[in-house]
Amino acid sequence: MDAVRKAKLAPENAECVKGKKTWYMASWPKEQIADAAKLVEDLKGMRNRKVWVDGKESRWDDVFGFTWCNEQRDTAYRPLEYCFGVDEKRLNIWGCKNARMDWTKWSDWFSYGSFKKGGLLKSGHVFAFDKKRIRHELETNLYKFRFCPHLNFKLIEAVLENLPDEVEVKPKGDWTYKRDYDESPGSIKIKEKTVEDGYSYTDEYHTSGVEPRTPAIGLAILKAAFSSAGIDSSVMCQHFSGHKVKQHFAATRNQQAIYTH
């Protein structure tokens, strides 16, 4: 049986008889858990399999949930771009697409926070990100992938640190209001006067968060995070600066928006 042969290649391995059945045990240090991927592949669909982490039995998928994604990365044309979502033309700044927190205007995490008065004469709005909630979301979404050898938690923390604590919404600024379909707790009502081709009209909607105007804002945060985490910035330049990240944001050509409340 090929799985038995692979189990015996583990740094620590043993076998025992329990209930007239032979059990094969294989152990790896946590930082080398990816080395067990081939054995895990052979054990797919097998009922009598168990895994322990730090002496405690764990759910199989909570430990080896990363293996399918790791296999996809291995076959990707540009593996690093696969992790950051660039291969799908949708950037995520956390270095793992399984964070499910892309840098797109429809991402829910751009509503994690609250508005307060800000700007000139307190006539505008400033959005304060709730970084504790963002961190909790990341930890929850990435739990099953925490043993992935390509997941860099130091980089994730650096990205969170370089994400602005607060952003101000301006007509020509980096951030704009995130449109909601309906009013929700914590949302505010916006009146937006838009001038286009000599005509003006007023649009009213509710918002509970913000959205970045371009992917360039996220790339700037990611570049700063690379530096903070001690990662060679040339890696980013090679894979991101010269690569076209598809624009997912509404065009604002020939438009001038004035926000009121």
C-alpha positions in Angstrom: 0.0 0.0 0.0 1.6 3.3 -1.2 0.2 5.2 1.8 2.0 2.9 4.3 5.2 3.4 2.4 4.8 7.2 2.6 3.9 7.1 6.3 7.2 5.3 7.0 9.1 8.1 5.4 7.9 10.6 8.0 10.5 12.0 10.4 8.8 10.0 13.2 6.7 7.0 12.4 5.4 3.9 14.2 2.8 1.2 13.9 0.6 -0.6 16.4 -2.3 -3.1 16.6 -5.6 -1.9 18.1 -8.8 -3.8 17.9 -7.2 -6.4 15.6 -6.4 -3.5 13.2 -2.9 -2.2 12.3 -2.6 1.5 12.7 0.3 3.4 11.1 1.4 6.7 12.7 3.4 9.4 11.1 4.6 12.7 12.6 5.9 16.0 11.2 6.9 19.2 12.8 4.2 21.8 12.3 6.5 24.0 10.1 7.0 20.9 7.8 3.3 19.8 7.7 3.2 20.4 3.9 5.6 17.5 3.5 2.6 15.3 4.5 0.6 16.4 1.5 1.2 13.4 -0.6 0.2 11.1 2.2 -2.9 13.1 2.8 -3.8 12.8 -0.8 -3.6 9.0 -0.6 -5.9 9.0 2.5 -8.8 10.8 0.8 -12.1 9.1 1.4 -10.6 6.8 4.1 -12.7 6.5 7.2 -10.1 5.3 9.7 -7.8 8.3 9.7 -7.1 10.8 12.5 -4.8 13.7 13.2 -3.4 15.3 16.3 -1.8 18.7 16.7 0.2 19.5 19.9 -1.1 16.3 21.4 -4.8 17.1 20.8 -7.0 15.4 18.3 -8.2 17.8 15.6 -10.6 17.7 12.7 -8.9 16.5 9.6 -10.1 19.4 7.4 -9.1 21.9 10.0 -5.5 20.8 9.6 -5.2 19.7 6.0 -7.7 22.2 4.5 -4.9 23.9 2.6 -3.8 20.9 0.5 -6.2 21.3 -2.4 -5.3 25.0 -2.8 -1.6 24.2 -2.5 -2.0 21.7 -5.4 -3.7 24.5 -7.5 -0.8 26.8 -6.7 1.8 24.2 -7.8 0.2 24.0 -11.2 -0.4 27.8 -11.6 1.5 29.6 -14.4 2.7 32.2 -11.8 2.3 30.7 -8.3 2.8 33.9 -6.4 0.2 35.7 -8.4 -2.2 32.8 -7.7 -2.0 33.5 -3.9 -2.7 37.2 -4.4 -5.6 36.6 -6.8 -3.9 38.4 -9.7 -4.3 35.3 -11.9 -8.1 35.9 -11.6 -7.7 39.7 -12.2 -9.0 40.4 -8.7 -6.4 41.5 -6.2 -6.3 40.6 -2.6 -3.7 42.3 -0.4 -3.5 39.6 2.3 -1.5 37.1 0.2 -4.1 34.4 0.3 -7.3 34.3 -1.8 -8.9 32.1 0.8 -9.1 35.2 3.1 -12.1 36.0 0.9 -11.5 39.7 1.4 -10.6 40.9 -2.1 -9.7 44.5 -3.0 -13.0 45.0 -4.9 -15.7 47.6 -4.3 -18.3 44.9 -3.4 -16.1 43.4 -0.6 -18.0 43.4 2.7 -14.9 44.2 4.8 -14.9 47.8 3.4 -18.0 48.2 5.7 -16.2 47.1 8.8 -16.0 50.3 10.7 -18.0 53.5 11.3 -18.5 57.0 10.0 -17.8 60.2 11.8 -17.9 63.9 10.9 -14.7 65.1 9.2 -13.1 67.2 6.6 -13.2 71.0 6.2 -15.6 72.5 8.8 -16.7 69.0 9.7 -18.9 69.0 6.6 -17.8 65.6 5.2 -17.3 62.1 6.5 -14.4 60.1 7.7 -14.6 56.3 7.9 -12.7 54.6 10.7 -11.8 51.0 10.0 -12.6 48.4 12.7 -9.3 46.6 12.5 -10.2 44.3 15.3 -13.1 43.0 13.3 -11.0 42.8 10.2 -8.4 40.7 12.0 -11.1 38.4 13.4 -12.5 37.9 9.9 -9.0 37.0 8.6 -8.3 34.6 11.5 -11.7 32.9 11.0 -11.4 32.6 7.2 -7.8 31.4 7.2 -8.1 29.0 10.1 -8.3 25.9 7.9 -5.3 27.2 5.8 -3.0 28.2 8.7 -0.6 25.4 8.0 -0.1 26.3 4.3 3.6 26.8 3.7 2.9 29.9 1.6 0.7 31.7 4.1 2.7 34.6 5.6 1.1 35.8 8.8 3.8 38.4 9.3 2.9 39.9 5.9 -0.8 39.8 6.8 -0.1 41.7 10.1 2.0 44.2 8.1 -0.9 44.8 5.6 -3.3 45.4 8.5 -0.8 47.9 10.1 -0.4 49.8 6.8 -4.1 49.9 6.1 -5.1 53.5 7.1 -6.9 53.7 10.4 -9.2 56.3 8.9 -10.0 57.5 5.3 -11.8 60.6 4.3 -14.3 60.5 1.4 -13.7 63.3 -1.1 -15.2 63.9 -4.6 -11.7 63.4 -6.2 -10.1 61.5 -3.4 -8.8 57.9 -3.2 -12.0 56.7 -1.4 -15.7 57.0 -2.1 -18.9 55.8 -0.5 -19.9 52.2 -0.8 -23.5 52.1 -2.0 -26.0 49.9 -0.1 -29.2 48.6 -1.5 -31.1 49.3 1.7 -30.7 51.3 4.9 -29.0 49.3 7.6 -27.8 49.8 11.2 -24.9 52.3 11.2 -25.5 53.4 7.7 -25.8 57.1 6.7 -27.8 58.8 3.9 -25.8 60.5 1.1 -27.0 63.1 -1.4 -24.7 63.2 -4.3 -24.9 66.0 -6.9 -23.3 64.8 -10.1 -22.4 67.0 -13.1 -22.0 65.2 -16.4 -21.7 66.7 -19.9 -23.2 70.0 -18.7 -26.1 68.4 -16.9 -26.5 67.9 -13.2 -28.7 65.5 -11.1 -28.9 64.5 -7.5 -28.7 60.9 -6.4 -29.6 59.7 -2.9 -28.5 56.5 -1.3 -27.5 54.9 1.9 -23.9 53.8 2.7 -22.3 51.7 5.5 -18.8 51.9 4.3 -16.3 53.0 1.7 -14.7 51.7 -1.4 -11.3 52.4 -3.0 -11.4 54.0 -6.4 -8.5 52.0 -7.9 -6.4 48.9 -7.2 -3.4 51.2 -7.1 -4.3 52.2 -3.5 -4.2 48.5 -2.4 -0.9 48.0 -4.2 0.6 50.9 -2.4 -0.5 49.4 0.9 0.9 46.0 -0.1 4.2 47.6 -1.1 4.5 49.3 2.3 3.6 46.0 3.9 6.3 44.1 2.0 8.9 46.6 3.3 7.6 46.3 6.9 7.6 42.5 6.8 11.2 42.5 5.5 10.2 41.0 2.1 12.3 41.9 -1.0 10.3 44.6 -2.8 11.6 43.4 -6.1 9.4 40.4 -5.8 6.3 42.6 -5.8 7.7 44.7 -8.7 8.2 41.6 -10.7 4.8 40.2 -10.2 2.5 43.2 -9.7 3.9 46.5 -10.9 4.3 45.2 -14.5 1.2 43.2 -14.5 -2.2 44.7 -15.4 -4.7 44.2 -12.6 -8.2 44.4 -14.0 -10.2 47.5 -12.9 -13.3 46.5 -11.0 -14.4 50.0 -10.2 -16.9 52.3 -11.8 -15.5 54.8 -14.3 -15.9 58.4 -13.4 -14.8 60.1 -16.6 -16.3 63.5 -17.3 -18.1 63.4 -13.9 -17.9 65.7 -10.9 -19.5 64.5 -7.7 -20.4 66.7 -4.8 -21.4 65.0 -1.6 -23.9 66.4 0.9 -25.8 65.0 3.8 
